[in-house]
Amino acid sequence: MAEEQAPTTNGSGEAQQVQFAMQRIYIKDLSFEAPMGAEAFRKQWKPSINQELNTKASKIEDNLYEVVLTLTVTVKLEEETAFLVEVQQGGAFAIAGLEGQQLAQALNTACPQILFPYAREAIDSAVVKGSFPALMLPPVNFDALFAQAVAQAKQKAESEATN
């Protein structure tokens, strides 16, 4: 799955082709816990669901990056945890022709957007195998999350500069 976009210019003014290709998608870590055990199945099923999301990107070698999307879901019945499931969905991506803010945006929006459906399916599968009702997590707008993080970082930098 290689996608090519319009050429950009590098620092010397030469045209450079933007390349983005997914190399591999894999589960880096998967954990499921049901601390209540069978007691969870005896209670009325009115869960409260908490979802946490985190991404981490690291450079493997020139133009090759590993992006790991960590998705943690905690489901409680009243105050007790019925189950907790966490997946670290990894992906290797070949990215060339992007630098700085554009590269950061690709690593924090496009890559997690590709990984999310795989993470969501892994969580749903673990939950069903744990004998709980299927859990279909809603889509995530990674572009909005990235824009919010950039705005918060900018605001923090400005407040530190004035102090």
Secondary structure per residue as TSV (DSSP state, phi and psi in degrees):
chain	resnum	aa	ss	phi	psi
A	1	M	-	360.0	87.4
A	2	A	E	-107.7	133.3
A	3	E	E	-118.5	133.6
A	4	E	E	-117.0	142.7
A	5	Q	-	-120.9	-178.8
A	6	A	-	-60.6	148.2
A	7	P	-	-64.3	146.8
A	8	T	E	-115.5	170.5
A	9	T	E	-105.7	143.1
A	10	N	-	-91.0	-174.4
A	11	G	T	-58.7	-27.6
A	12	S	T	-91.6	4.7
A	13	G	S	88.2	0.2
A	14	E	-	-79.2	146.2
A	15	A	E	-71.9	135.0
A	16	Q	E	-129.1	127.7
A	17	Q	-	-77.5	132.1
A	18	V	-	-82.3	129.3
A	19	Q	E	-127.6	137.3
A	20	F	E	-141.1	118.7
A	21	A	E	-142.6	131.3
A	22	M	E	-78.2	128.4
A	23	Q	E	-96.2	-42.1
A	24	R	E	-162.6	146.5
A	25	I	E	-124.9	134.3
A	26	Y	E	-153.2	158.7
A	27	I	E	-89.1	122.1
A	28	K	E	-87.7	-35.9
A	29	D	E	-157.3	143.9
A	30	L	E	-144.3	129.5
A	31	S	E	-137.2	137.2
A	32	F	E	-135.5	130.3
A	33	E	E	-132.7	138.5
A	34	A	-	-127.9	78.8
A	35	P	T	-63.2	-24.7
A	36	M	T	-78.5	-18.0
A	37	G	G	61.3	-142.3
A	38	A	G	-65.3	-21.4
A	39	E	G	-58.7	-31.4
A	40	A	G	-62.0	-29.0
A	41	F	G	-84.1	-10.2
A	42	R	T	-91.9	-12.8
A	43	K	S	-94.6	157.9
A	44	Q	-	-66.4	134.2
A	45	W	-	-84.9	88.7
A	46	K	-	-131.0	76.2
A	47	P	E	-81.0	154.6
A	48	S	E	-107.3	133.8
A	49	I	E	-117.2	129.1
A	50	N	E	-119.1	127.7
A	51	Q	E	-119.0	129.4
A	52	E	E	-118.9	143.8
A	53	L	E	-135.7	136.3
A	54	N	E	-148.4	146.0
A	55	T	E	-126.8	148.9
A	56	K	E	-140.6	131.8
A	57	A	E	-122.3	139.9
A	58	S	E	-142.2	148.5
A	59	K	E	-84.3	126.9
A	60	I	E	-88.8	-47.1
A	61	E	E	-160.9	-179.1
A	62	D	T	-51.6	126.0
A	63	N	T	63.5	12.6
A	64	L	E	-126.7	124.2
A	65	Y	E	-127.2	144.6
A	66	E	E	-103.2	129.2
A	67	V	E	-119.4	129.7
A	68	V	E	-120.3	120.8
A	69	L	E	-99.4	117.8
A	70	T	E	-103.8	123.5
A	71	L	E	-124.3	120.0
A	72	T	E	-119.6	127.9
A	73	V	E	-123.4	124.8
A	74	T	E	-115.6	125.9
A	75	V	E	-116.4	124.3
A	76	K	E	-116.8	146.6
A	77	L	E	-111.7	114.1
A	78	E	T	57.8	-116.9
A	79	E	T	-103.9	-3.9
A	80	E	E	-97.3	142.5
A	81	T	E	-78.0	116.9
A	82	A	E	-76.4	-47.4
A	83	F	E	-157.1	157.6
A	84	L	E	-134.8	128.3
A	85	V	E	-131.2	137.2
A	86	E	E	-137.8	136.1
A	87	V	E	-129.0	138.9
A	88	Q	E	-109.9	101.9
A	89	Q	E	-92.6	117.1
A	90	G	E	-104.6	158.7
A	91	G	E	-151.9	144.6
A	92	A	E	-107.6	128.2
A	93	F	E	-129.0	131.8
A	94	A	E	-93.4	119.6
A	95	I	E	-132.8	124.7
A	96	A	E	-135.2	150.1
A	97	G	S	88.5	4.7
A	98	L	-	-121.0	142.4
A	99	E	-	-140.9	163.5
A	100	G	H	55.9	-127.9
A	101	Q	H	-62.1	-37.3
A	102	Q	H	-65.3	-41.9
A	103	L	H	-66.2	-44.4
A	104	A	H	-59.0	-41.9
A	105	Q	H	-65.7	-42.1
A	106	A	I	-62.5	-43.6
A	107	L	I	-69.3	-28.8
A	108	N	I	-103.6	-5.8
A	109	T	I	-125.8	-59.7
A	110	A	I	-64.8	-46.4
A	111	C	H	-65.1	-50.4
A	112	P	H	-61.6	-31.9
A	113	Q	H	-63.0	-35.6
A	114	I	H	-72.2	-39.3
A	115	L	H	-74.8	-30.2
A	116	F	H	-55.6	-47.3
A	117	P	H	-60.0	-34.1
A	118	Y	H	-68.4	-43.0
A	119	A	H	-63.7	-43.0
A	120	R	H	-61.7	-42.4
A	121	E	H	-67.1	-39.9
A	122	A	H	-63.4	-40.4
A	123	I	H	-66.7	-46.7
A	124	D	H	-59.3	-43.3
A	125	S	H	-63.0	-43.7
A	126	A	H	-64.3	-40.3
A	127	V	H	-64.6	-45.5
A	128	V	H	-65.6	-39.7
A	129	K	H	-67.9	-23.4
A	130	G	T	-81.0	3.0
A	131	S	T	73.7	25.6
A	132	F	S	-103.7	163.1
A	133	P	-	-61.4	148.0
A	134	A	-	-53.3	146.0
A	135	L	-	-125.7	103.2
A	136	M	-	-100.9	107.7
A	137	L	-	-76.6	144.5
A	138	P	-	-72.1	158.3
A	139	P	-	-61.0	157.5
A	140	V	-	-120.2	136.2
A	141	N	-	-93.1	92.5
A	142	F	H	-68.9	-28.4
A	143	D	H	-63.6	-43.8
A	144	A	H	-67.1	-40.5
A	145	L	H	-62.7	-40.9
A	146	F	H	-66.4	-44.7
A	147	A	H	-60.5	-40.2
A	148	Q	H	-65.1	-42.7
A	149	A	H	-64.7	-40.3
A	150	V	H	-64.6	-43.3
A	151	A	H	-64.1	-41.0
A	152	Q	H	-65.1	-40.6
A	153	A	H	-65.3	-39.8
A	154	K	H	-65.2	-44.1
A	155	Q	H	-63.4	-41.3
A	156	K	H	-64.4	-42.9
A	157	A	H	-63.4	-40.1
A	158	E	H	-67.3	-39.7
A	159	S	H	-70.3	-33.4
A	160	E	H	-71.0	-32.3
A	161	A	H	-71.1	-29.6
A	162	T	H	-84.6	-14.9
A	163	N	-	-91.1	360.0
